[in-house]
Amino acid sequence: MATNENLPPKVIKQLAKELKSLDESPPEDIRVHVNDDNFSSILADIEGPPGTPYEGGVFRIRLLLSQDFPQSPPKGYFLTKIFHPNIAKNGEICVNTLKKDWKPTLGLRHVLLAIRCLLIEPFPESALNEEAGKMLMEDYDSYAKHARLLTGIHAMKPKPKIKMAIAESTAVNSTNPEADVVIHTPLTVDTANKSSNIDPGVSLSGVETIAACPSPSAKKPKGDLLPSAVSLDKKKIDVRKKSLKRL
């Protein structure tokens, strides 16, 4: 496995400076993963540009630097499977920046941006994937559909799963600002007596149920419930008297 020992000290110093710049100020939709022990193999993630069949995907690439870098261009490979005219089935990238247009003064930032631009504007005339190149020129809709399909299978980021406990969504005093708003029916207060209308026979643990599903009896003042309670006791007494007469 290649290490920094394969590169000249001058090149290592320049790469360290450039990689630090890429880490602190990354290009748009590109993230470089720096390995301090091996500058000759550079990994980067490129987000699929909006409006392209690669939108929503994240594609990992590898740049391999030879011992005579920067005199010779790095070799680029897509590690994430992709359907693109200028990317071979083994992931090799064909872009002029890494071929005839290479200059020793071009840095890694320029290379990464050129690869991202390739996702926006392919060049089917110099296709490494002939199927993709032919489909792009003859039937773009079919090409885009197939490219989106592979993007969805191989490059989509997993969506984070948000779990919420049932108690959090039904609690009377929820402290989670992002939770669904639960409207609770306030308890009726007898302003004349300045007292709450909670029946002494009802435990506080049932307050949530009352608030969520209010019943007509729950809204009546306590004073209204007293006559019915008295009449109920009277009926019980009458029944007992009749039973004693039978005896």
TIMIMI-498341 format. One line per field, with one value per residue: x, y, z of N, C-alpha, C in turn; residue number from 1; residue in three letters. Coordinates in steps of 0.05 Angstrom, whole numbers, plus 5000, padded with zeros to 4 digits. Example, Ala and Ser with C-alpha at 12.3 -4.5 7.8 and 13.67 -1.06 7.14 Angstrom:
# TIMIMI-498341
nu [5264  5257];
nv [4886  4955];
nw [5156  5142];
cau [5246  5273];
cav [4910  4979];
caw [5156  5143];
cu [5264  5258];
cv [4934  5001];
cw [5156  5157];
k [1  2];
r [ALA  SER];
This chain:
# TIMIMI-498341
nu [5017  5010  5046  5062  5116  5127  5124  5157  5188  5177  5131  5097  5093  5067  5019  4998  4987  4948  4908  4893  4870  4826  4798  4785  4759  4717  4701  4639  4589  4624  4665  4725  4763  4814  4874  4926  4970  4975  4979  4978  4933  4871  4808  4742  4676  4623  4566  4507  4492  4439  4381  4400  4405  4431  4419  4410  4440  4502  4567  4625  4693  4759  4824  4885  4952  5011  5083  5110  5078  5067  5075  5052  4983  4933  4899  4832  4776  4710  4682  4632  4578  4556  4518  4541  4565  4620  4645  4674  4653  4683  4693  4731  4750  4739  4761  4779  4812  4842  4871  4892  4890  4916  4957  5015  5008  4956  4912  4886  4836  4816  4813  4774  4729  4723  4708  4659  4631  4628  4587  4545  4548  4556  4602  4587  4614  4665  4661  4668  4635  4599  4546  4517  4533  4512  4457  4447  4453  4414  4365  4348  4312  4307  4359  4366  4328  4349  4398  4380  4356  4400  4426  4390  4393  4448  4472  4442  4432  4421  4359  4350  4321  4267  4248  4194  4169  4106  4085  4108  4080  4030  4031  4011  4038  4080  4148  4175  4191  4187  4151  4086  4033  3990  3925  3895  3836  3817  3806  3743  3729  3697  3679  3651  3657  3711  3741  3770  3738  3748  3728  3730  3732  3758  3820  3884  3913  3879  3872  3895  3865  3815  3825  3839  3795  3741  3682  3611  3595  3641  3647  3609  3593  3611  3570  3524  3523  3508  3451  3433  3463  3441  3388  3398  3416  3368  3335  3359  3349  3293  3286  3309  3273  3226  3243  3248  3195  3174  3197];
nv [4976  5044  5100  5163  5162  5149  5195  5256  5300  5355  5354  5329  5368  5409  5383  5374  5426  5440  5401  5415  5464  5447  5419  5458  5496  5472  5454  5468  5424  5382  5338  5325  5271  5267  5233  5231  5198  5179  5211  5199  5172  5194  5206  5227  5255  5268  5305  5292  5337  5385  5380  5342  5272  5251  5275  5281  5238  5211  5207  5170  5181  5165  5191  5176  5187  5190  5175  5215  5258  5329  5326  5288  5273  5258  5195  5182  5151  5127  5102  5091  5061  5081  5108  5133  5168  5182  5152  5093  5023  5000  5043  5080  5147  5190  5249  5311  5343  5307  5285  5303  5358  5368  5404  5417  5458  5457  5444  5399  5417  5439  5393  5363  5396  5395  5342  5342  5377  5345  5311  5345  5361  5316  5284  5253  5241  5225  5175  5128  5091  5061  5046  5082  5130  5126  5121  5170  5207  5189  5178  5214  5214  5160  5149  5184  5163  5112  5126  5152  5110  5076  5112  5116  5065  5056  5103  5135  5172  5144  5157  5192  5160  5181  5174  5175  5174  5149  5172  5222  5250  5254  5276  5320  5367  5378  5384  5385  5423  5409  5369  5343  5389  5386  5398  5414  5407  5456  5452  5464  5521  5540  5602  5627  5600  5598  5552  5491  5444  5390  5326  5297  5243  5228  5206  5239  5217  5208  5255  5267  5237  5259  5310  5300  5273  5302  5297  5309  5309  5322  5375  5400  5441  5427  5436  5424  5370  5353  5350  5305  5265  5265  5250  5198  5173  5175  5141  5093  5088  5084  5035  5000  5006  4983  4931  4917  4919  4876  4835];
nw [5000  4982  5011  5044  5037  4985  4957  4937  4986  4977  4947  4983  5023  4994  4982  5033  5049  5011  5020  5072  5062  5031  5069  5107  5076  5038  4969  4933  4951  4958  4994  5024  5047  5090  5095  5135  5134  5083  5028  4975  4960  4955  4982  4966  4974  4931  4922  4885  4833  4834  4793  4758  4736  4779  4825  4895  4908  4936  4918  4921  4908  4885  4883  4854  4863  4827  4832  4806  4809  4813  4758  4725  4715  4766  4775  4768  4801  4806  4864  4880  4848  4784  4730  4674  4617  4614  4652  4666  4672  4711  4743  4727  4710  4656  4637  4609  4641  4670  4631  4570  4580  4626  4673  4711  4747  4761  4814  4866  4880  4833  4802  4828  4823  4768  4760  4785  4752  4708  4720  4713  4660  4615  4568  4515  4468  4479  4505  4558  4577  4532  4525  4558  4534  4482  4493  4518  4476  4439  4466  4514  4558  4572  4586  4630  4665  4675  4698  4744  4769  4783  4816  4858  4879  4892  4911  4945  5005  5069  5101  5162  5218  5256  5320  5365  5429  5451  5497  5496  5458  5479  5529  5581  5594  5550  5535  5489  5434  5381  5377  5358  5364  5419  5436  5494  5533  5577  5648  5677  5715  5774  5781  5819  5867  5868  5862  5837  5792  5798  5811  5874  5875  5830  5805  5797  5757  5716  5689  5640  5604  5609  5590  5537  5516  5528  5567  5571  5625  5651  5643  5674  5730  5798  5833  5804  5802  5852  5866  5837  5860  5912  5902  5884  5931  5961  5932  5942  5998  5998  5972  6009  6053  6031  6027  6081  6098  6072  6100];
cau [5000  5026  5046  5074  5144  5129  5123  5179  5181  5166  5103  5082  5088  5047  4994  4989  4976  4924  4888  4883  4852  4802  4784  4774  4741  4712  4685  4611  4578  4647  4678  4750  4771  4843  4890  4953  4991  4976  4969  4977  4906  4853  4780  4724  4648  4611  4537  4496  4483  4410  4372  4413  4396  4446  4410  4403  4460  4529  4585  4652  4713  4787  4845  4910  4974  5036  5108  5119  5058  5045  5082  5031  4957  4924  4879  4807  4757  4685  4679  4603  4569  4542  4513  4550  4581  4649  4655  4673  4639  4702  4695  4751  4739  4751  4756  4803  4830  4860  4884  4908  4889  4930  4980  5026  4999  4928  4911  4865  4810  4808  4806  4748  4708  4720  4693  4631  4620  4623  4561  4525  4549  4572  4612  4583  4632  4689  4649  4680  4611  4586  4517  4507  4537  4492  4430  4446  4449  4390  4341  4357  4294  4314  4385  4362  4313  4368  4417  4366  4352  4425  4431  4373  4402  4475  4484  4425  4439  4399  4345  4351  4295  4260  4230  4182  4153  4078  4080  4116  4060  4004  4035  3996  4058  4102  4170  4189  4180  4184  4130  4060  4019  3967  3908  3882  3813  3822  3786  3724  3732  3674  3689  3636  3668  3740  3753  3771  3716  3757  3714  3749  3734  3774  3848  3898  3924  3860  3869  3902  3843  3794  3833  3839  3768  3723  3655  3593  3595  3666  3646  3589  3603  3607  3545  3503  3523  3499  3423  3431  3475  3422  3366  3407  3416  3341  3324  3370  3335  3266  3288  3314  3248  3208  3253  3242  3167  3169  3206];
cav [5000  5068  5118  5188  5158  5147  5222  5274  5317  5380  5348  5323  5394  5423  5369  5379  5453  5440  5385  5431  5484  5433  5411  5482  5510  5452  5463  5464  5397  5363  5334  5309  5256  5269  5212  5243  5178  5171  5232  5189  5161  5214  5200  5250  5250  5288  5304  5295  5364  5388  5381  5321  5246  5242  5291  5266  5217  5219  5190  5170  5178  5162  5201  5162  5203  5175  5185  5239  5280  5337  5327  5272  5277  5235  5178  5184  5128  5127  5078  5087  5053  5103  5104  5159  5163  5186  5136  5065  5005  4995  5068  5099  5172  5202  5278  5323  5353  5285  5274  5322  5386  5370  5421  5414  5480  5452  5431  5380  5431  5441  5366  5355  5412  5385  5317  5349  5389  5323  5301  5364  5362  5294  5286  5226  5237  5210  5158  5103  5073  5065  5044  5107  5151  5123  5127  5199  5221  5180  5178  5225  5207  5133  5152  5196  5144  5091  5138  5157  5084  5068  5131  5109  5039  5055  5128  5151  5172  5134  5178  5187  5152  5197  5158  5191  5158  5157  5189  5250  5263  5256  5287  5345  5389  5370  5404  5382  5443  5397  5349  5352  5405  5373  5418  5402  5422  5465  5444  5486  5532  5554  5628  5636  5588  5600  5525  5474  5426  5362  5310  5285  5214  5223  5208  5257  5202  5208  5282  5267  5225  5279  5332  5292  5265  5314  5287  5330  5310  5333  5404  5411  5449  5407  5441  5412  5342  5347  5340  5277  5247  5263  5233  5171  5162  5173  5117  5070  5086  5074  5006  4986  5006  4964  4904  4912  4914  4848  4817];
caw [5000  4980  5034  5037  5030  4956  4945  4945  5008  4967  4939  5008  5036  4979  4985  5060  5049  4995  5034  5094  5050  5022  5093  5119  5057  5017  4946  4935  4951  4957  5020  5022  5071  5091  5109  5139  5129  5055  5010  4947  4955  4966  4979  4968  4969  4915  4921  4858  4828  4830  4765  4743  4746  4802  4848  4919  4913  4945  4903  4932  4887  4894  4866  4859  4855  4821  4845  4792  4812  4795  4730  4712  4729  4782  4762  4783  4800  4822  4880  4880  4821  4771  4701  4663  4593  4618  4675  4658  4691  4734  4758  4716  4701  4632  4636  4597  4661  4678  4607  4554  4590  4652  4677  4738  4764  4770  4840  4871  4880  4805  4793  4841  4811  4740  4761  4792  4728  4690  4727  4703  4630  4605  4540  4503  4445  4489  4526  4567  4578  4506  4528  4569  4515  4460  4504  4523  4450  4424  4482  4540  4579  4580  4599  4656  4681  4683  4716  4769  4782  4796  4838  4881  4890  4902  4921  4962  5034  5086  5116  5191  5229  5280  5338  5386  5447  5451  5520  5490  5441  5493  5555  5584  5593  5533  5533  5463  5416  5354  5377  5349  5385  5429  5448  5518  5542  5604  5668  5683  5742  5785  5789  5843  5891  5866  5866  5814  5791  5797  5830  5893  5870  5806  5811  5779  5734  5694  5679  5612  5589  5609  5573  5509  5508  5548  5567  5581  5655  5660  5641  5692  5756  5819  5845  5789  5806  5879  5868  5826  5880  5934  5893  5883  5958  5969  5920  5957  6023  5993  5966  6035  6068  6020  6034  6109  6100  6063  6121];
cu [5018  5024  5059  5104  5148  5130  5147  5170  5168  5137  5086  5074  5066  5019  4982  4975  4949  4901  4876  4863  4825  4785  4771  4755  4735  4697  4656  4603  4600  4660  4702  4756  4802  4855  4919  4976  4994  4963  4967  4950  4886  4824  4764  4696  4637  4581  4527  4485  4452  4404  4384  4401  4410  4439  4401  4422  4486  4548  4613  4672  4740  4806  4872  4933  4999  5060  5117  5098  5072  5052  5062  5005  4950  4904  4855  4789  4733  4683  4649  4594  4552  4539  4518  4568  4611  4661  4651  4659  4657  4706  4715  4738  4754  4743  4782  4823  4850  4874  4901  4909  4903  4954  4989  5016  4970  4929  4888  4838  4799  4799  4778  4725  4702  4704  4664  4617  4613  4596  4539  4525  4567  4581  4610  4602  4657  4681  4666  4659  4595  4556  4505  4510  4517  4464  4426  4440  4423  4364  4348  4339  4301  4340  4382  4347  4332  4389  4405  4362  4377  4433  4415  4381  4429  4485  4466  4433  4415  4386  4345  4323  4290  4240  4220  4164  4125  4072  4087  4095  4034  4007  4021  4015  4082  4122  4184  4177  4174  4162  4104  4046  3993  3950  3893  3859  3818  3799  3769  3728  3707  3683  3675  3649  3699  3753  3752  3748  3725  3743  3734  3752  3750  3803  3861  3909  3905  3856  3874  3878  3820  3800  3831  3811  3748  3695  3637  3593  3620  3665  3626  3602  3596  3580  3522  3501  3511  3470  3420  3442  3456  3399  3373  3407  3387  3328  3334  3356  3307  3267  3293  3289  3229  3217  3247  3213  3160  3176  3185];
cv [5025  5086  5144  5185  5155  5174  5239  5292  5344  5376  5343  5350  5409  5410  5374  5407  5453  5424  5400  5452  5471  5425  5435  5497  5491  5465  5456  5435  5375  5362  5315  5296  5254  5246  5222  5224  5171  5192  5222  5176  5179  5207  5226  5241  5273  5284  5308  5323  5365  5391  5360  5294  5236  5258  5274  5245  5228  5198  5192  5165  5175  5174  5188  5179  5186  5188  5211  5261  5305  5337  5310  5275  5253  5219  5178  5160  5134  5100  5071  5081  5075  5097  5131  5153  5164  5171  5107  5048  4998  5021  5088  5124  5182  5231  5291  5334  5333  5273  5295  5350  5389  5388  5417  5435  5476  5436  5411  5392  5432  5414  5358  5371  5403  5359  5323  5360  5367  5310  5319  5363  5339  5299  5259  5220  5221  5191  5133  5081  5078  5064  5070  5130  5150  5130  5157  5214  5214  5182  5187  5216  5179  5133  5163  5177  5122  5101  5143  5131  5074  5086  5123  5083  5041  5080  5144  5149  5161  5157  5172  5180  5168  5181  5177  5173  5168  5176  5218  5265  5267  5268  5314  5369  5380  5392  5402  5401  5431  5376  5361  5367  5390  5394  5404  5420  5430  5456  5468  5495  5546  5580  5638  5625  5589  5574  5509  5453  5397  5347  5296  5255  5207  5226  5226  5243  5202  5235  5283  5257  5245  5301  5325  5286  5276  5303  5309  5332  5323  5364  5417  5419  5428  5411  5428  5382  5334  5337  5312  5257  5243  5245  5204  5158  5158  5147  5092  5066  5074  5044  4990  4984  4985  4935  4897  4906  4886  4828  4818];
cw [5000  5005  5025  5030  5000  4942  4954  4968  5000  4960  4964  5022  5021  4982  5013  5062  5034  5008  5058  5084  5042  5046  5106  5102  5033  4993  4949  4932  4949  4985  5017  5048  5071  5107  5111  5133  5100  5038  4981  4940  4970  4961  4981  4962  4953  4915  4893  4854  4824  4800  4747  4752  4771  4827  4871  4926  4923  4933  4914  4909  4900  4874  4874  4847  4850  4834  4831  4792  4823  4765  4714  4728  4746  4766  4780  4779  4817  4837  4882  4851  4809  4741  4688  4639  4597  4642  4667  4680  4715  4750  4747  4704  4676  4631  4626  4618  4671  4654  4594  4564  4617  4652  4706  4758  4774  4796  4843  4871  4851  4794  4803  4828  4782  4740  4768  4767  4708  4695  4716  4672  4621  4576  4527  4480  4454  4511  4532  4571  4553  4508  4538  4549  4492  4470  4509  4498  4436  4440  4510  4563  4590  4595  4628  4675  4692  4703  4743  4784  4797  4819  4863  4894  4904  4916  4940  4991  5049  5101  5145  5201  5255  5296  5360  5403  5448  5474  5514  5475  5456  5521  5557  5582  5577  5532  5507  5443  5388  5354  5367  5372  5393  5444  5470  5526  5571  5623  5674  5712  5751  5796  5814  5868  5891  5871  5840  5815  5787  5819  5848  5888  5845  5812  5790  5755  5711  5682  5649  5595  5588  5590  5544  5499  5528  5545  5578  5611  5666  5660  5661  5718  5777  5831  5831  5794  5833  5880  5858  5846  5904  5927  5892  5911  5968  5958  5934  5983  6019  5987  5992  6052  6058  6027  6063  6114  6092  6085  6144];
k [1  2  3  4  5  6  7  8  9  10  11  12  13  14  15  16  17  18  19  20  21  22  23  24  25  26  27  28  29  30  31  32  33  34  35  36  37  38  39  40  41  42  43  44  45  46  47  48  49  50  51  52  53  54  55  56  57  58  59  60  61  62  63  64  65  66  67  68  69  70  71  72  73  74  75  76  77  78  79  80  81  82  83  84  85  86  87  88  89  90  91  92  93  94  95  96  97  98  99  100  101  102  103  104  105  106  107  108  109  110  111  112  113  114  115  116  117  118  119  120  121  122  123  124  125  126  127  128  129  130  131  132  133  134  135  136  137  138  139  140  141  142  143  144  145  146  147  148  149  150  151  152  153  154  155  156  157  158  159  160  161  162  163  164  165  166  167  168  169  170  171  172  173  174  175  176  177  178  179  180  181  182  183  184  185  186  187  188  189  190  191  192  193  194  195  196  197  198  199  200  201  202  203  204  205  206  207  208  209  210  211  212  213  214  215  216  217  218  219  220  221  222  223  224  225  226  227  228  229  230  231  232  233  234  235  236  237  238  239  240  241  242  243  244  245  246  247];
r [MET  ALA  THR  ASN  GLU  ASN  LEU  PRO  PRO  LYS  VAL  ILE  LYS  GLN  LEU  ALA  LYS  GLU  LEU  LYS  SER  LEU  ASP  GLU  SER  PRO  PRO  GLU  ASP  ILE  ARG  VAL  HIS  VAL  ASN  ASP  ASP  ASN  PHE  SER  SER  ILE  LEU  ALA  ASP  ILE  GLU  GLY  PRO  PRO  GLY  THR  PRO  TYR  GLU  GLY  GLY  VAL  PHE  ARG  ILE  ARG  LEU  LEU  LEU  SER  GLN  ASP  PHE  PRO  GLN  SER  PRO  PRO  LYS  GLY  TYR  PHE  LEU  THR  LYS  ILE  PHE  HIS  PRO  ASN  ILE  ALA  LYS  ASN  GLY  GLU  ILE  CYS  VAL  ASN  THR  LEU  LYS  LYS  ASP  TRP  LYS  PRO  THR  LEU  GLY  LEU  ARG  HIS  VAL  LEU  LEU  ALA  ILE  ARG  CYS  LEU  LEU  ILE  GLU  PRO  PHE  PRO  GLU  SER  ALA  LEU  ASN  GLU  GLU  ALA  GLY  LYS  MET  LEU  MET  GLU  ASP  TYR  ASP  SER  TYR  ALA  LYS  HIS  ALA  ARG  LEU  LEU  THR  GLY  ILE  HIS  ALA  MET  LYS  PRO  LYS  PRO  LYS  ILE  LYS  MET  ALA  ILE  ALA  GLU  SER  THR  ALA  VAL  ASN  SER  THR  ASN  PRO  GLU  ALA  ASP  VAL  VAL  ILE  HIS  THR  PRO  LEU  THR  VAL  ASP  THR  ALA  ASN  LYS  SER  SER  ASN  ILE  ASP  PRO  GLY  VAL  SER  LEU  SER  GLY  VAL  GLU  THR  ILE  ALA  ALA  CYS  PRO  SER  PRO  SER  ALA  LYS  LYS  PRO  LYS  GLY  ASP  LEU  LEU  PRO  SER  ALA  VAL  SER  LEU  ASP  LYS  LYS  LYS  ILE  ASP  VAL  ARG  LYS  LYS  SER  LEU  LYS  ARG  LEU];
